[in-house]
Amino acid sequence: MKRRWPITLMCEVLQVSPSGYFSWAASQGQAGNGRRRSHSDEALLAHMRAIHEQMRGEYGWPRMHKELLARGVRVGKERVRLLMQQHGIRAKGKRKFVVTTDSSHQLPVAPDLVQRRFTPAAPNRVWTGDITYLPTDEGWLYLAAVLDLHSRQVVGWSLQPHMHSTLVKDALLMACFRRKPTAGLIFHSDRGAQYCSRDFQDTLQAWGIRSSMSRKGNCWDNAPTESLWGRLKTACVHGRRFATQDQARQVVMNWIAFYNHSRLHSALGYLSPMQFEQRWLAAQQKSAA
């Protein structure tokens, strides 16, 4: 039968997952021969296309390779790269975006306490924040996010149709209520008027959080958050039109959940932010036992 019809076509007709079939076939080969048989190109492509769809087209070949290994599919990096190239499976490209920072103000500015040290040893040591925007037919929708640099997890966010200080304050309060940080945490941002405002600075002080700010006009001082925006825009905005702000809000919240729980992060050893933090917590509990 396999010589007459492609396996993927038969799976579609029988309403069977191709990746599930190939996993079953591999396990049968392993049981019968005492070792796992190598995957055919057709089997690997079925897996890769399924991952490409599930991961919203965000993975290039390095992450694709790591995801295949995590799912028990043993394959070489070069084979993954060539198959993706030959069959047009590629990650969505990034674009440049307009800067939203308004630093033309006379408000007090905090010193840079981070100095591009983006790998704190534990959670809730250094958070970063920033603002980006999404166009909709109902007008601009602005997103403020709070990122924990230890796991690169988005721990707070706010979506509002304006850029007032309450936008960044609400994102910070979400992070604080969820994470309950101890005093001494550093919050790093740019010099935007929202972050320098009295309202936001008072909120930081009330939670015992130290304010840190990038140098003027230097986006590299907050590179992890800028990188987050690039991923979000590539996944959610490119080639997409939002009829309403509620539609954009739902898409963004879904993506943040996907990013935190599922998206592999190269800076975390190709783990998702949640996986990385869970492994860290498990290691701490083991060492304390």
C-alpha positions in Angstrom: 0.0 0.0 0.0 2.8 2.4 0.9 4.3 1.9 -2.6 1.1 3.2 -4.2 0.0 6.0 -1.9 2.1 8.5 0.2 1.8 7.8 4.0 0.8 11.4 4.7 -2.1 11.1 2.2 -3.3 7.8 3.8 -3.1 9.4 7.3 -5.2 12.3 6.0 -7.9 10.0 4.6 -7.9 7.9 7.8 -7.8 11.0 10.0 -4.6 9.9 11.7 -1.8 12.3 12.7 1.2 11.7 10.5 3.6 12.4 13.3 1.8 10.0 15.5 2.0 7.3 12.9 5.7 7.8 12.4 6.3 7.7 16.1 4.4 4.4 16.3 6.2 3.0 13.3 9.6 4.0 14.9 8.7 2.3 18.2 7.7 -0.9 16.3 11.0 -0.9 14.5 12.8 -0.4 17.7 11.0 -3.3 19.4 11.5 -5.6 16.5 15.2 -4.9 15.8 16.5 -4.0 19.2 17.4 -0.6 17.9 15.6 2.5 16.5 15.5 2.7 12.7 16.6 5.9 11.0 13.7 8.2 10.0 12.9 8.6 6.3 12.9 12.1 4.8 9.1 11.8 4.5 8.8 11.0 8.2 11.1 13.9 9.3 9.2 16.3 7.1 5.9 15.3 8.7 7.4 16.0 12.1 8.9 19.3 11.0 5.8 20.5 9.3 3.8 19.7 12.4 6.3 21.6 14.6 6.3 24.5 12.1 2.5 24.8 12.4 2.5 24.3 16.2 5.2 26.8 16.8 3.6 29.4 14.5 6.4 29.5 12.0 8.9 30.9 14.4 11.6 28.2 14.3 14.6 28.2 12.1 16.7 25.0 11.8 18.5 25.3 15.2 15.3 25.4 17.2 13.7 22.9 14.9 16.6 20.5 15.6 16.3 21.0 19.3 12.5 20.5 19.2 12.9 17.3 17.3 15.4 15.9 19.8 13.0 16.9 22.7 10.3 14.9 21.0 12.5 11.8 20.7 13.3 12.2 17.0 17.1 11.6 16.7 18.4 13.4 13.6 21.5 15.4 12.7 21.5 19.2 12.5 22.7 19.3 8.9 20.0 17.0 7.7 17.4 19.2 9.4 18.9 22.3 7.8 18.9 20.8 4.3 15.4 19.4 4.5 14.0 22.7 5.7 15.9 24.6 2.9 14.8 22.1 0.2 11.1 22.2 1.2 10.7 25.9 2.0 10.2 25.5 5.7 11.6 28.7 7.2 11.2 31.0 10.1 9.3 34.3 9.7 11.7 37.2 9.1 12.1 40.1 11.5 11.5 43.8 10.6 12.7 47.1 12.1 10.1 49.0 14.1 9.5 52.6 15.2 10.9 53.5 18.6 8.1 54.5 21.1 10.3 56.0 23.8 9.6 59.6 24.7 12.7 60.7 26.7 12.2 64.4 25.9 11.2 65.4 29.5 12.6 67.0 32.6 11.8 64.1 35.0 14.5 62.5 37.1 16.4 59.6 35.5 17.7 56.6 37.4 21.3 55.3 36.9 22.0 52.1 34.9 22.3 49.4 37.6 22.3 46.5 35.2 25.1 47.5 32.8 24.0 44.8 30.3 24.4 42.0 32.8 21.4 40.1 31.5 21.9 36.8 33.3 21.0 37.1 37.0 21.6 34.0 39.1 18.0 33.6 40.3 14.4 34.7 39.6 13.1 38.0 40.8 16.5 39.6 40.8 16.2 41.8 37.7 13.1 42.6 35.7 13.0 44.7 32.5 10.1 46.6 31.0 9.3 48.3 27.8 6.4 49.4 25.6 5.5 48.5 22.0 2.4 49.0 19.8 0.0 47.1 17.6 -2.0 48.7 14.8 -5.8 47.9 14.6 -8.7 49.3 12.6 -9.9 50.9 15.8 -6.5 52.7 16.4 -3.2 51.9 18.2 -3.1 49.3 21.0 -0.1 49.7 23.3 1.5 46.8 25.1 3.7 47.1 28.2 5.5 44.0 29.4 7.7 43.0 32.4 10.4 40.4 31.7 12.2 38.4 34.4 15.8 38.2 33.1 16.6 34.9 34.8 14.2 32.8 32.8 13.2 35.5 30.2 9.6 34.8 31.3 7.0 37.5 30.7 5.7 38.0 34.3 3.4 41.0 33.8 1.8 42.8 30.9 -0.8 45.5 30.2 -2.7 46.3 26.9 -4.3 49.7 26.7 -5.3 52.2 23.9 -3.0 54.9 25.4 0.6 55.4 26.6 -0.1 57.0 30.0 1.9 55.9 33.1 -1.0 53.6 34.1 0.0 51.4 31.2 3.4 50.5 32.6 2.2 50.7 36.2 -0.5 48.0 35.6 2.1 45.7 34.0 4.3 46.1 37.0 1.5 45.5 39.5 0.5 42.3 37.7 4.1 41.1 37.9 4.3 42.0 41.6 1.0 40.4 42.6 2.0 37.2 40.7 5.6 36.9 41.8 5.6 38.7 45.2 9.3 39.7 45.0 11.4 40.5 48.0 12.9 44.0 48.5 16.0 44.7 46.4 14.7 43.6 43.0 16.0 45.8 40.2 13.5 47.1 37.5 15.3 48.2 34.4 13.7 50.2 31.6 14.4 53.0 29.1 14.1 56.7 30.0 10.6 57.0 28.8 8.3 59.5 30.5 6.0 56.7 31.7 8.8 55.0 33.6 10.2 58.2 35.0 6.8 59.4 36.1 6.1 60.0 39.8 3.2 57.5 39.8 5.4 54.7 38.5 8.4 55.5 40.7 6.2 55.6 43.8 4.9 52.2 42.9 8.5 50.8 42.6 9.3 52.4 46.0 6.2 50.9 47.6 7.3 47.4 46.6 11.0 48.0 47.6 12.1 47.8 44.0 15.2 49.7 42.7 14.8 51.7 39.5 17.4 51.3 36.7 17.4 53.0 33.3 19.3 52.6 30.0 21.6 55.2 28.6 19.9 57.7 26.4 19.1 56.4 22.9 20.9 53.0 23.5 18.5 50.2 22.8 21.2 47.6 23.5 21.0 48.4 27.2 17.6 46.7 27.2 18.3 44.1 24.5 16.3 41.2 26.0 13.1 43.1 25.9 13.8 44.5 22.4 14.3 40.9 21.3 11.0 39.9 22.8 9.3 42.6 20.8 10.9 41.3 17.6 9.6 37.8 18.2 6.1 39.1 19.1 5.8 41.4 16.0 7.1 38.6 13.7 4.6 36.1 15.1 1.5 38.4 15.6 1.7 41.5 13.4 3.5 40.8 10.1 1.0 40.3 7.3 -1.9 40.5 9.7 -4.8 43.0 10.1 -6.7 43.4 13.4 -10.2 44.6 12.9 -10.6 45.4 16.6 -8.5 46.0 19.6 -10.1 43.1 21.4 -9.0 40.8 18.6 -5.4 42.1 18.9 -5.5 41.8 22.7 -6.6 38.1 22.5 -3.8 37.3 19.9 -1.2 38.9 22.1 -2.3 37.1 25.3 -2.3 33.8 23.5 1.2 34.4 22.2 2.5 35.4 25.6 1.2 32.1 27.0 2.8 30.2 24.1 6.1 32.1 24.6 6.2 31.4 28.3 5.3 27.7 28.2 6.4 26.4 24.8 8.8 28.5 22.8 12.4 27.3 23.0 14.9 30.0 23.9 18.5 29.8 22.8 19.8 31.8 25.8 18.2 29.2 28.1 19.8 26.1 26.5 16.8 25.6 24.2 14.2 25.4 27.0 11.1 27.4 27.3 11.1 30.1 30.1 8.7 28.0 32.2 10.8 24.9 31.8 14.0 26.7 32.6 12.6 28.2 35.8 11.1 24.8 36.9 14.4 23.1 36.4 16.2 25.8 38.4 13.6 25.4 41.2 14.0 21.6 41.2 17.8 22.0 41.4 17.5 24.3 44.4 15.2 21.9 46.2 17.5 19.0 45.5 20.6 20.9 46.8 18.7 21.9 49.9 17.5 18.4 50.7 
